[in-house]
């Protein structure tokens, strides 16, 4: 699993968003609030856990944790009878083969099961007491006890499968002890009983589309358990199979590639939401129909082109449908409708702040790297700065770019303090407008060290209380907090990058020094060779023995000179 995936628990109370990409592995759990019509999330209730770089996430699923027994106490602190509690838990499968467990509201791993095998995917859970996983390398299904953290059962499956999804179904060949699982084998789907060691196949669906693409998502109908909905990779079609009748297949075709889909059910109806590259196509399902090809009854799109919904959550308590879209890596929640009965085109307004034209985006809008424009700091006096800002802020149409430019070119803290004091004295609206523009700009990229950071710091230190009381600034404060949170999450990666750059710089300097040393050594060797080829005149090198002399042009010439010297003596 790479990229971003999301998972909703069985009661639609918690939404898990998992990021596993480029060495970044993060698990976030959001509570679905029941007291708001907009489905907004209180940030102080969100749990975010950063995993190690090597803990790549393979798969994840929610389970209903087994009941815990404890002692209930009365007001007088006396022990009363035993009681039982249960809660949802998120199970995450790592590439190492370990299973880690998370609880909503707890910002750490609550349990870990280590196993030597590497698993392909999570299969399902038996009432929360155990979980099943499939190992492609060893071609086997393994059941683990969640309570005792140990293996309960292993079932060999002597052929490769691509995906496995546990289902709840009672029918022919399925007993109380059966563990029915939908698997992909040789390009088609089958229902198998992994509790058996032999005769495991219950139903074979075949390959009606004759496609060679592997299946990537399998879900079960909530109102008709015999119905299985499946999606292949790189496909714009959902296939609806019938366990009771393998010939009964319904095709749901979308206008573009389907990335994922959800099944949403109420007491009266069931709908399938197909999340495509451009929008969401909604299908009203009549499982008793004789129609084999079904078109979307409704299309949901957002007000921002290129930012489609990625998930939906149906809140049964409030009878409302909540849409989820991603602002970079952060999920945002917004109410779609009071129920799931709607047709035609539905447009959802979202507040998405466009990134700078100079932004370079890595992958699917993970990190925006802004190329800063060169801004020369040219501090004005406090009086000049105040006059300039007042003139810009009191025009009919405020040019935010000019205001930001003026603030970016002035970083003298004493002058900034005086200007903010003068603005607050003259008009609170002017001060709030400055905060609105500066906080919005800083939130876009909090990692940049610019004079705007000083402005924001002094604004919050001096006037943070007054700003927080202004209801008009609540959205700006939320955006600022979100931007700063993203910056904090980015900080470890920047520090790691800084460490790598320093290491590369040190290695480069070391290579340069070694290269220089080698050149100097070679020069010394050449100098020595040159010196050794010189014949010294009498008196130039008295301390050197004649044995150190090196032949110059010819040994014969040297011998003749020596003989002549002997004759002269």
Secondary structure by P-SEA (a helix, b strand, c coil): cccbbbbbcccccbbbbbbbcccbbbbbbbbbcccccccccccccbbbbbccccccccccccccccbbbbbbbccccccccbbbbbbbbbbbbccccbbbbbccccccccbbbbbccccccccccccccbbbbbbccccbbbbbbcccccccccccccccccbbbbbbbbccccccccbbbbbbcccbbbbbccccccccccccccccccccccccbbbbbcccccbbbbbcccccbbbbbbcccccbbbbbbccccccbbbbbbcccbbbbbbbcccbbbbbbcccccccccccccbbbbccccccccccccccccccbbbbbbbcccbbbbbbcccccccccbbbbbbbcccccccccccccccbbbbbccbbbbbbccaaaaaaaaaaaaaccccaaaaaaaaaaacccaaaaaaaaaaaaaacaaaaaaaaaaaaaaaaaccccccaaaaaaaaaaaccaaaaaacccaaaaaaaaaaaaaaaaaaaaaaaaaaaaaaaaaaaaaaaaaaaaaaaaaaaaaaaaaaaaacccccccccccccccccccccaaaaaaaaaaaaaac
